[in-house]
Amino acid sequence: MKRIALLLVLVLTLSTTSAFAVPSALWFDGSPITVTDGAFRDQHGREVVLRGFNVSGTAKLAEHRGLPFASTADARSSAAAMRRLTGANAVRFLVTWAWVEPEPRRIDHGYLDRVGEQVTAFTDQGIRVYVDFHQDLYSRYLFNRDSWYTGDGAPEWVVRAGGYPKEWCGLCVHWGQNMKSNNAVTAAVHDFWHNREVTTSAGPIRIRDEFLWQAGEVMRHLKSSLSAEAFRLVLGVNPLNEPYAGEYDPGQDGVTWERDLLLPFYRQFRQRMDEAGWADKPAFVEPLVFWNQNVEFFAEPGGFPAVPPLGGRFVFNAHFYDGKAQSGLLKPGKAGDGEYAADFARIRDRASAHGTAAIVSEFGHPVAGFTSDKNPSVLKAMYQALDSRLPGARWWAGAAGSGPVLSGSQWHWDVNYGRHHEVMNDNPDKVRTEGDAMNDEHFSAVRVDDGGNPVLTVESRVVDRLFPRAVAGRTAAFTYEDRARDGGTVLSWNRIPDTMPAVRALVGTGRFGVLVWRGNGVAAPTELHLPSSFPPASTTVVSDLGATTGLPAYTGTEPVAVAPEPGASGVHRLLLSTRDSGVHFALVADGAAAGSVAAARAELTAWVNATFG
């Protein structure tokens, strides 16, 4: 490697209240995203990282007729709040078969119009959207009025035609146990995968074929109703949330079920996407839901080890929750440095083996109730594992093995949290108002306060993070130390080594991130989201890219600049323009530089040359 040019310290002096001489969307914004060379990339060749939330668990309820938000106005205010509070650039948007096709062969286009309006509320903020056909426990209509649990997914007429046994899960202590223990659920799911023919008021139908038909109608409707600008920001489709077998056939296991039933379904779904005008967008396909469960006695083999490489028309889409932490028994303590590095490395490796990008489309931890005391440490460790393969204690020594950065969507964003009115299983004596109003869950990262304002329910330092939105080339290494607070304790896991005392003095006890990337010569800049608590006037950037103090707003000529992110005002991004194929880096810290700049410059130069040379 050629020796990296002289490091420069860039102290951003532009006030957050100053007017920018740029529009809210720049020439490199809003391009379509495809999967190229194993990564999400925009049309400018930049590696894109998607970060955001699922919107929302409300779509699983009957309260607002299967929509994430009570109204389009709520969706718009929520999208703006999400951008402002977290810097999110992507969401997973839930839709449900029961609301799409309430009667056989009748699509509710009014429902889909409202879906399109709420999707547009996010694309208007510059937030990308991927649509998720959601189900949990197959259908709410499997559950009796007095059940402890409920589900969502298939319409009532499908369940009625199936004639399933009375549901009962015995001594299930978590709703997820219904997947394996509730005979009504397992039978219905088995029928779906085996495409059982049932008799309906519209005549005989095959269940899986009918699901594929309605999905195609949804995609056609959205393609025709969304504006061209909004549709460009639609990433693709998650064909089915958390697939599972229900009941295995004799001699079958998770690996062969994926090969023989799940993958053919995904290929059929891919065909429906192409026919509906979504051919240039990937399918976000999930393996068997239990494949990376960290409770060993509940886990099953899977992860597509027995299928051919998926390639760029599919995205390897996984979920991860710490079942041990949620149990309160299997892991009594808090999460620590590198807690989920191996779990998320498996996701990276499976995607790489399939020649495609990866996304963790659900992850999170309860924000209230049982085990919620673990939330700050668990979320911090999950985001750490998205950022890097390495724990903080080993990042500086092993940074060459850090990347790539994983995309992810936290579960979830529900502005109705704690103020629902859900008549559970249509039983007027079981009205749910607390938390998510779904199986006693408390996962929403947001709520609305008494003044009607969206506020976070989680540690803001964990969810409003420095992260590389777009990299002009390929990420070699990234880390972010958020100094999250867990009660009265500051969680600080990334320790700058003793051999870099000047860098340690420069950072002090503040938050910092380091990005190293190899350029690919494109004109569009590398972008990092600046957390709202990183005001440009007091943010320090150490980079190899330019000489300026009193950093100007981006006009297209500066090597390093700040600009507003698309959408809500007051949210900033750091722009680093390279236009070459060399190795570049930037250290970003949340305070004015302290200590010897020259000494820090020398230390970082030596480290980068030794690690990435």
N, C-alpha and C positions, 0 to 999 in steps of 0.2 A: 504494500500500500504506500502511496506517496504520503509523505509526512503532512499531517493536517495543518492547515494554515493557522496563523496566530489566533488564539482565543480572544474574544472581546466580551466585555461585560456590558450588557445593555440594560439600563435602568429605565423602565417605562414611566414617563412623566405625564402622559396624556390623562387628564382627569376623566373619570367615568361619566361625568355630567357634561363633558364637552360634546359639541356637535361633530359628527363625522361627515366628511365630504364624500361619502360613498353611499350607494343605495343599500338597502337591507339584504339584497342578494347580489353577489358578484358574478362575473362571467363564468367562473368555474363551479358555481352552485347549480343544483337541480338537475344534474345529468343522470341518466339511467345507470343502474348498478347491475353488473353481471359478475359471474364467477370466472376468473381467469388466473391461471397459474396457481391454483389452490387458494385464492383469496378473493374477497369482495373487491371489485375495482370499478371506478367510474370511467366515463368515456375519455378522461384525460390520462388514464393509466395509473391513477393513484390507488394505493391500498387503503380501503375504507374500513373503519371500525364502527360498528353499530352498537349504541348503548341506549337503553331506555327501559320501558316498563310494559307490562301487559295491561291493556285497557279493555275491559276490566272485569273483575269477578261479578259485577252487577249483571253482565250479559248472561250469566248462568242462572239468573233468577227470573221469576215471572213478573216481579214488581214493575219493571219498566219494559216489559214485553221483549226480553232478550236483547236489549241494547245496552251498551256500556254506560250510557249517560241518559238522564231523564229527558234531556232536550238537547238540541243543537247548540243552544246558548251555553249550557253546562259544558258541552264538549269543547267549545271554543275557549271558555275561560280556563278550563282544565288544561288544555294544550298549552296555552300561554303560561300558566303557572308551572307546568312541567318543564318547559324550556327555561323559565326564569330560575326555578329552584334547583334544577339538576343538570341543565345543559343537555338533556336527552336529544338525540338526533334520530331515534327510531322507536316505533312501538309495534307490538304484536296485538292485532285488533281481533277480538273474538266475535264470531257469528255462530248461530246454532241452527241445525237442521230443522228442529221443531218449529221454529219461527219462520223459516224460509218456506217450508212446505207443510202448512197446517192441515191440509187434506191431500189425499193422493192425487198427484198430477196437477195440483194447483199451487203456483208460486205466488207468494205474497209480495208483490212488487212495491207496495207501500212500505213494508218493512225494509226492503232493499233500498228504497229511496232514502229512508232515514239513516240506514247504514252508510250510504254514500255521503250524506251531509256530514255525518260525524267523522268519517274518514277525512273529508275535506277540511274539517276544523284543524286537523293535525298537519296535513300537507300545506295549509296556508301558513303555518309556522315554520315551514321548511323541514318538518319532521317526517321521515320516511315511515311507511306502513307496510307490514306484511300481515295478510289475512289468515286467521286461524279458524278452521272448522273444529269447534270445541265440543268435547263430550267428557263427562265424568260419570262413571258407573252406568254408562249407556243412555239412560233416560230417567227423568224425574217420574215418568208415568209407570215405572216398575215398582215404585215405593208406595206402601199403604199410608193412609192418612196419619196414623199414629207412629210411624217409623222414627227411629232415632236419626235416620240419615235421609238424604235425597240425592238426586243426580241431575244431569242435564244432557241433552243431545237429541235422541231420536224422537219423532212425533208420537203422539198418543195413538194414532191409527196404526202405526207400525207395531207398537207394543200390543195393542188389542188384537191385531191379526195374528201375532205370534203365540198368544195363549200361554204365557209363561207361568211357572209356579209362583206361589206366594213368596215374596221376598222375606228373608230373615238371615241375619248375620251372626246370630249367637252372641258371644261375648266379645265382639269386636270393640277395641278401645280406640281405634282410629278408622275414619271413614274409608281409607284406602284398602282396608282388609276386605271390604265387600268385593273387590276385584277378584279375589280368589275364593272367598268363603260364602258368598251370597248366591244361592242356586239360580235365582231369577236373573241376576246379572250375568253369571257365567254362561247360562244357556242362551241368553239374548246375544251376547257378544259372539259366541260360537256360531250362531245362526248368521250373523252379519258376515263373518269371514267365509262361511261356506255358501253364501249367497242363496239362502233358503227362499223358496217361493212361497208366498202367502197370498191369501185371497182378501181383496179390499173392495171398497165401494166402486173403485175404478177398474176392477178386474184383477186378475193375478199379476203380482209384481215380484221381482227378485230383489231382496233387501239391499244388497250391496250395489247392484246396478242402479237402483233408485237413488241411493245416496250420490253416486257418481253423476247421475242425470241432474239432480238439483244443484250440485256443486258447479256443473257446467253452466246452468242457468244463472247462478249467482255471479260467476265471472263474466258472462256476457252482459248482464245488467250493469255491473260496475264499469266495465270497459266502455259501454255506451253512455253512461250517465256522468262519469267523472270527466272533468276538463282534461285536455291533453297535458297541461302542466301538472295537475294532480296525479294523473295516471303514471307520469314519468317517475313520481316519487313513491309509487307502489312497488315494493321490492319483489313480491311473489306470494306464494300461498303455502301454508302449513296444512296438508291434506286432512290430517286427523290428529287431534290431541291424544297423547299418551296411549298408543295402541297396545293392546294385550290380547292374548289368545282366548281368554275365557275358559275354555276347556281344550286341552290338547287331545289330538287323535292318538290312537295307540302307536307307541314307538316314536312319537314326536316330542321335540323339546323346543326351547326358544330359538335356537339357531336354525333348525329345519323349518319351523313355523315362519320365521322371517323370510327364508329363501322361497318357500313354496306358496305362502299366502300373502304375506305383507308386501314383498317386493312386486309381485304381479299387480296388486292393487295400486301401488304407487305408479307403476308404468301406465296403467289405465288412467289414473288421475292426470298424469303428465300429458297423455293424449287429449284429455278434455281441456286442459290448459291451452294446448296448441290450437285446438279447434275454436276456442273462445277468444282468441287474439292475445294470449299471454305467452306466446312461444319464446319471447326473448327474456322471460322472467323465470327464475329457478323455483322448483318445488322444495320446500323446507321439510325434509322427511325425517321422521323420528324412528329409531329402532324400538324394539320391545322395551316398554317402560321400565322394567326391572333390571335392565342390563347393567346399570351402574349404581344400583341401590347400595348404600354403604352399610345396611343392616344385612349381614351375611345370610342369615336364615330366611330372608325374604327375597334375596337376589336370585336371578336366573341368568343363564348364559344368553348372550345376544350381542348387539352392536354391529350387525351385518358382517360377521367374519366369513360367511359362506356364500356371499353373493359377489358378482363381478364388480369392478370399480364403478362407482356411481357417476363420476365425471361432473362437469360444470353445469349441467342442467338440473342438478340436484344439490342441495346443501345438507350436510350432516348436522342434524338438529337434535340436541339432547337436553334433558332436564337434569337438575341436581338439587336435592335437598339433603340436609344432614339428618337422617332419620334417627341416628343415635342421639344427637343433641335434642331433638324434639321429644324423644322418649322420656328424657329426664333421668333415666336409669342407666342406659348403656354408655352414656358419656355425661357424668355428673358435673364436670367442670366447664369452663369456657373454651372457645376456640383459640388456638395459638398460631404463631408464625408458621406459615407453610402448611397449615392444617389440611387444605384441599388441593395442594399442588399435584399429588399423584392422581387424584380423581379427575381433575381438569386436564392433566396431561393425557389421560386415556382418551378424552374427547378429541384433543388435538391430533393424537396419533391415529385414531380411527378415521378422522376426516382426511388426513394426509394419505393414509393407505387407499382411500377411495378417490384421490385426486380432486378434492373439492374443499370448499371453505367449511368452517364449523361455526355454530352458534349455540349458546346455552339459552334456550328460549324461555326457560323458567328456572329461577333459583330464588331463595329467600329464607326467611325465618319469622316466626310470630313476633308481632310488635307489642302484644298485650297478652295477659294470661299466662298459662303454664309454660315454663322455660323461656319466657320473653326476656328474662335477665341476660340471656346469652346473645340477644340480637346484635348489639354493637360488634362483639368480637366475631360472631359467625359471618355477618355481612362483610366486615372488613376482610376476613380471610377469604371469602368467596371472590370479592373484587380483586384482591391480591392475586388469586389464582387465575382470574381472567387476564390480568395485566402481564403475568410472567409465569414461566414454569418453575421458578425458583422461590424459595423462602427468602425473606429479607436478609437474614443472617448470612446467606451465601450469594447474594445477588452480585456484589461487586467482584468477587473472585470468579464467579461462574457466568458472568453476563453474556458471554458468547453463546450460551445455551438458553437464553432467556425467552426468545420470541417463538412464534408470533403472538400478538395480542389477540385475545378472543373477543368476539362480539357476544352481547348478552342482553336479555330482557328480564328485569326483576319482576317477580310476582308480588304485588301488583299495584295499580294506581286507581283507587276508588274514592271519588269525592263524596260518595254516600256513606262511607265508612262510619259505623256507629249511629246512623240515623235512617236505617232501612225500615221498611214495613213489608216484609216478605211473608206471605201466608204459605207456610211450609207445607208442601204436598197438598195444597188446596184445603188445608184444615184451619178453619177460622179460630180454633183454640190453640194453634201453634204459630203465632205471629212472631217473627224474628226481627229484632231491631238492633241488636248489638253486633259489633264487629263487621265481618263480611256477610253476615246473614246466611252463610252457606256452611253447614256441618260444623258450626262453632269455630270457624277459622278467624284468625286475626292477622292478616298479612299486609294490609294496605299501607303503603309508605306515605300516604297523605290522608288528611281529613279536612273538614271545613270547620273553622272556629265559630264562636258566637257572633262574630261580626260578618260572617259569610265569606271569609277569606281562606283559600287553601293554605294549609300549613303542614309541614312534615311531621310524621310520627316517628321518624328514625333519626339517627345522628346525621346532621347535614353534611359533616365532613366525609362521611362514607359514601353518600350518593351523589354529591356535587363534586366531581373529581376532575383533576387534570387527566385527559386521555387524548391519544392521537386520533382525531376525527378522520384525517386523510393524510397519507404518507406518500410523497412523490418518490416512489421506489418500493423498497421492502424494509420492514422493521427488523433491525438486528437485535435490539434489546430495549425494554421499557420497564420502568418501575415508578411507582408513586407512593410516597410515604404521607398518609393523610393525617397522622397524629390524632386519630379518632379518640373520642372521650367515652369511656365506659364508666358512668357514674363519676367518681372523683379521680379515676385513673386515666392517664393518657397512654393509649396503646401505640408504642413506637417500636416497630419491628425491623426497619431498614437502618442499619447502623453503618455510617460511612467509616471505612477502615482507618485505623490509627496512622497508616502510612500516607493519609491524605488530610493532614491537620488543617491546611488552609481551606480546603473545601468544607470541612466540618465547621470551621469558624464562619465561613461565608453563609452557611445554611443556619447555623445555630440550632435553636429548638423549633424552628418553623417547619412548615410543610414544603416538600420539594419533589420534583419529578425529573427523571432523566430519560431522554429519548436518543437512541442511536439508530441511524438508518443508512442504507445504501441507496443512493439516488439512481434514477433511471432516465434523467435528462429531460423530463417533461416540464412544460412551462408553468403549470399550475403549482401553487405552493404546498408545502407540508403545513397542516393545520393541527393545532392543539386547542381543545376547549379549555378556557380559563375559568376556574370556579368563580362564583360571584364574590367570594371572599378574597379573591386575588385582584384587587383594583389595579388597573394599569399604572397608576401613579406610584405604587409601592411594590411592584413586582420586579424581581431581578431575573434577567435571562443571561446565561453565559453560553455563547455559541461561537461557531467558527465562520459566521456568514456575513458580517458587515460591520461598519464603523458608524455608529450614530448614538447620540445621547439626546434625550428628549424625543423619543421615537415618534415619528409621524404616523398619521393614519395611512392605511394602505391606499395607494393610487395606482399600483401596478409596476412601480420601479424600485421600491425599497426591498432590500434583501430580508429585512426583519421589520415587521410592523404589526399593528393590531387593527382589528376591524370588528364591527358588530356581527354576531351570528344572525342568520335569517330569522325573521319572526320577532319575538318580543324584544323590546329595547332593554338596554342594560346588561346584555349578555355578550361576552367578548370571546374572540378567538385570536390566538397568536399565529401569525403567518410567517413561514420561513421559506424563502425562495432560493432554490439551488440551481436547477437546470443543468446538472451534470451527473456523472455516474460515480462520483466519489463517495466516501464515507463522511457523514455529517452527524452532528450531535448538538443537543441543547440541554442545559440544566436550567430548570425554571423553579424559582423559590418565591415564597409569598411575602418577602420583606426586602427592604433596601439592603444593598450589599454591606456586609460587615467583615472586617479583617482584610488581609492582603489579597487584592485582586490578582496581582502578578503571580503570587505564589500559587493561588488556586488554579490559575491558568496553566502553570507549568505541571501541576499534579494531574489535572484532567487530560492534558495533552499526552503525558507519558502513559496514563492508564488506557486511553483509547488506542494509542499506537501499539501497546503491548497486548491488548485484548482482542483487537479487531484487525491488526495489521497482517 
